[in-house]
Each structure stands twice: as C-alpha cells, then as structure tokens.
Amino acid sequence: MAKDFNQLFDAWSNTYDQTVVGGDVEYKEVFAHYEQILDEVAKKSKGYIVEFGVGTGNLTEKLLKEGFEIYGVEPSRGMRNKAKEKLPHVPVVEGDFLTFPMPEEHPDTIVSTYAFHHLTDEEKSRAIALYSDILNETGKIVFADTVFIDEEAKQAIIKEALQNNHNRLAEDLQTEYYTTIPVLQEIFEENGFQVTFTQMNAFVWVMDAEKRRENQ
C-alpha cells in the first residue's frame, strides 16, 4: 500500500475499542452507529468469508455469531494479537488488501470495515480486480468505510472539522485516501460488479457489490 500504517495501528490496538464507542470526541461521528454498521455488513454477507483489516476482531465476532467461517487478513501485529486474544480459533494472517496469503478456497464474500481508505484510488482498483478473480462466480464484496458523495462534500466536512477544532480528524481526511461514490462506483462496475451504497452516518457508507452474471 502507498503508506505503512502498521506502527500507527500497533499503537492504536490498545485503545481502538474505546474509540469506536465514542471515547474520542473528534471521531465520535465517524463511529456513530458502529454496532449497526457492523451488523449491516454481517447481514449482507454469505458463505465463506475473507475479511481484510480485521483490527481487534469486532466484525469477525459478529460474523462468527452468524455461523460464518472466516479467514482474516490484518497487517498490524498489535491488532492481530488483540483479535487472536478475543477469537483464538479464527485464522488471522499477516497481509493487506493487495498482498496476502491466499485462502485455500474461493470466498463467497469479501468484507472490510473502516479500512479501504488506506489505499489510493489506483490501488483500490487493483484490489477490486483481484477480488473479482478470487471470488466465487456468485461472490460479493461488502465494505463499510468513510466515503463522500463528491469532492465538494468532502471539503465541507474538512472545513467543519477545522471549525470545531477537530484538527486530527481534519488532517486524517486531508492526508489519507478517502474517495467519492462516483469513483468507487466506476471501479466496481469496471471490474464486473453491480454496487449499491447505503449511508450509515455522516461519514460511513456500506458498499454492497455483487458480481454480475455473464448473461446480464
């Protein structure tokens, strides 16, 4: 990936679960309705699942409760250790969206929450092309992440963050690779997916992308 976030996430692994329940005022709105967002991703999933950016295992736990078998991929050692403490029987391997040990079987669903923005748009396109190849013929992708309707909406959110003295959030939005719905829609469609976007809070949308059948 374009940036190495492992050091940041190793440090964040000890407080991540406090952040997602509103413990960090700057990111409170980013993680608003966090449990519902994870529930929505789990509800839209099916079959054998590959999860990218497992983090501390919060989504993984919900997928397990739904009866799914999960193959987890997580680049941060700190996050992997936290996930393994919670869920010792789930395989969580070192890797990222583009470079990872392939699972032994083709997944039915590829999922991720709060992570896809770590890739540039070019890397996002390469990742979706890769997933199109490794998914089963009727496979799907279900991601939840911060996305903007357009660039104007993104700049408005950054301006609001600065006005609220949420400088860490503003810097995050300006320096990481948050993208827009039209860009993502084009990426998914170019790689053979039909995608829908559902807004979950002021920042996060759920992307539900299904592979198009050949006769469609």
C-alpha positions in Angstrom: 0.0 0.0 0.0 1.0 3.6 -0.5 1.6 4.2 3.2 2.7 1.9 6.0 0.1 2.3 8.8 1.3 -0.6 10.9 3.1 1.5 13.5 0.0 3.7 14.0 -2.3 0.7 14.3 0.1 -1.2 16.6 -0.2 1.8 19.0 -3.9 2.2 18.4 -4.7 -1.5 19.1 -4.8 -0.9 22.9 -7.4 1.9 22.7 -9.3 1.1 19.5 -12.3 -0.5 21.2 -12.7 2.6 23.3 -12.5 4.8 20.2 -15.3 3.1 18.4 -17.8 3.5 21.3 -17.3 7.3 21.3 -14.2 7.6 23.6 -12.5 10.0 21.1 -14.7 13.1 20.7 -13.1 14.0 17.3 -14.0 10.7 15.8 -17.4 10.3 17.6 -19.4 11.0 14.4 -17.1 8.7 12.3 -18.0 5.8 14.6 -21.7 6.8 15.2 -23.9 3.7 14.9 -20.8 1.5 14.9 -22.6 -1.7 16.0 -25.4 -1.2 13.4 -22.7 -0.7 10.7 -21.0 -4.0 11.6 -24.4 -5.7 11.8 -25.3 -4.4 8.4 -22.1 -5.8 6.9 -22.7 -9.2 8.6 -26.3 -9.3 7.4 -25.3 -8.7 3.8 -22.5 -11.4 3.9 -22.8 -15.1 2.9 -20.8 -18.3 2.8 -17.1 -18.5 3.3 -15.7 -15.0 4.1 -12.4 -13.3 3.7 -12.1 -10.2 6.0 -9.5 -7.5 5.3 -8.4 -5.3 8.1 -9.7 -7.5 11.0 -8.5 -5.0 13.6 -9.4 -6.1 17.1 -12.0 -8.6 15.7 -15.2 -6.7 16.2 -16.8 -7.5 12.8 -15.2 -11.0 12.9 -17.1 -11.7 16.1 -20.4 -10.8 14.6 -19.7 -12.9 11.5 -18.9 -15.9 13.8 -22.2 -15.4 15.6 -24.0 -15.6 12.2 -22.3 -19.0 11.7 -19.8 -18.0 9.0 -16.3 -19.4 8.5 -13.8 -16.5 8.3 -10.3 -16.1 7.0 -8.9 -12.9 8.4 -6.1 -10.7 7.0 -4.5 -7.9 9.1 -1.2 -6.1 8.6 -0.8 -4.8 12.2 0.8 -7.2 14.6 -0.8 -5.3 17.5 -4.2 -5.7 16.0 -3.7 -9.3 15.1 -2.7 -10.1 18.7 -5.8 -8.4 20.0 -8.0 -10.3 17.5 -6.4 -13.6 18.5 -6.9 -12.9 22.2 -10.7 -12.5 21.5 -11.0 -15.2 18.8 -8.2 -17.7 19.1 -9.8 -20.2 16.7 -10.1 -17.8 13.8 -7.1 -17.8 11.4 -5.8 -14.2 11.1 -2.8 -13.9 8.8 -0.4 -11.1 8.1 -1.2 -9.2 4.9 -3.1 -6.3 3.5 -5.7 -5.6 0.7 -3.2 -6.3 -2.1 -0.6 -8.7 -0.6 -1.8 -11.6 1.4 -1.6 -15.4 1.7 -4.4 -16.8 -0.5 -7.1 -18.8 1.3 -7.4 -22.5 0.3 -10.9 -22.0 -1.1 -12.5 -19.2 -3.1 -14.5 -16.9 -0.8 -18.2 -16.2 -1.2 -17.9 -12.8 0.4 -15.0 -10.3 1.0 -15.7 -7.9 3.8 -13.9 -4.9 5.4 -14.9 -2.0 7.7 -13.1 1.3 8.3 -10.0 0.3 6.2 -10.4 0.6 2.4 -9.4 4.3 2.5 -5.8 3.3 3.2 -5.5 2.5 -0.5 -5.1 5.1 -3.2 -7.8 5.1 -5.9 -5.4 3.2 -8.2 -4.7 0.6 -5.5 -8.5 0.3 -4.8 -9.0 -0.5 -8.5 -6.2 -3.2 -8.4 -7.7 -4.7 -5.2 -11.2 -4.9 -6.7 -9.8 -6.5 -9.9 -8.0 -9.1 -7.7 -11.1 -9.9 -5.7 -13.2 -10.3 -8.9 -10.7 -13.1 -9.8 -10.6 -14.9 -6.5 -14.3 -14.7 -5.5 -16.7 -17.5 -6.4 -18.9 -16.8 -9.5 -21.8 -15.6 -7.4 -19.5 -13.9 -4.9 -19.8 -10.4 -3.4 -17.9 -7.6 -1.7 -19.4 -5.8 1.4 -17.3 -2.9 2.7 -18.1 -0.1 5.1 -15.9 3.0 5.0 -15.8 6.7 5.0 -16.9 7.9 1.5 -18.1 11.2 0.2 -20.9 12.0 -2.3 -18.4 14.2 -4.2 -15.3 16.3 -3.6 -17.3 19.3 -2.6 -18.9 17.3 0.2 -15.5 16.1 1.4 -14.2 19.6 1.5 -17.2 20.8 3.5 -16.6 18.1 6.1 -13.0 19.1 6.4 -13.9 22.7 6.9 -16.4 21.8 9.6 -13.8 19.7 11.4 -11.4 22.6 11.4 -14.1 25.0 12.7 -14.8 22.5 15.5 -11.0 22.3 16.3 -11.0 18.7 15.3 -7.6 19.0 13.8 -6.6 15.4 14.0 -9.7 14.4 12.1 -9.2 17.2 9.5 -5.6 16.1 8.9 -6.7 12.5 8.6 -9.3 13.5 6.0 -6.7 15.6 4.1 -3.8 13.1 4.1 -5.4 9.6 3.7 -7.1 8.4 0.6 -10.8 9.0 1.2 -12.6 8.9 -2.1 -16.0 9.6 -3.6 -19.0 7.4 -4.5 -18.7 8.1 -8.3 -15.0 6.9 -8.2 -15.9 3.7 -6.3 -18.9 3.0 -8.5 -16.7 3.2 -11.6 -14.1 0.9 -10.1 -16.7 -1.7 -9.1 -18.5 -1.6 -12.4 -15.3 -1.8 -14.5 -14.5 -5.0 -12.6 -17.8 -6.7 -13.2 -19.8 -5.7 -10.1 -23.2 -4.1 -9.5 -22.9 -1.9 -6.4 -25.3 -0.1 -4.1 -24.3 2.5 -1.4 -26.2 2.9 1.9 -25.3 5.8 4.1 -25.0 4.8 7.8 -23.8 8.1 9.4 -22.3 11.4 8.3 -19.1 9.7 7.1 -19.7 6.0 6.6 -21.4 4.2 3.8 -21.9 0.5 3.3 -21.0 -0.8 -0.2 -22.7 -4.0 -1.3 -21.2 -5.2 -4.6 -22.4 -8.3 -6.4 -20.7 -10.0 -9.3 -22.7 -9.6 -12.5 -23.8 -12.8 -14.2 -22.4 -13.3 -17.7 -25.9 -13.2 -19.2 -26.9 -10.0 -17.6 
